Amino acid sequence: MAVLAIFVFDWAWDDLLWGIMILTDRLKWTLPIAIANLRVQESNQYELQMAGSTLAIIPVIILFLALQRHIVRGVALSGLKG
């Protein structure tokens, strides 16, 4: 269950298309939507996109490092038969 919770958090964190379809108010945008919109509005300012991407990945890395043992064990056990 812990691995499923971790994977669901990761999928929800990176969900770009659903957020673009639902959120119309700029104040409610998630970080991935803001980064994608930055490309359109600022004509490819790569330094801003990379800074935003770095900030967006920090929570996922912290979650992975904190729960790495559960992730590895869950993935290893899911591939075993018997």
Secondary structure, 3 states (H helix, E strand, C coil): CHHHHHHHHHHHHCCCHHHHHHCCCHHHCCHHHHHHHHHHHCCCCHHHHHHHHHHHHHHHHHHHHHCHHHHHHHHHHHCCCC
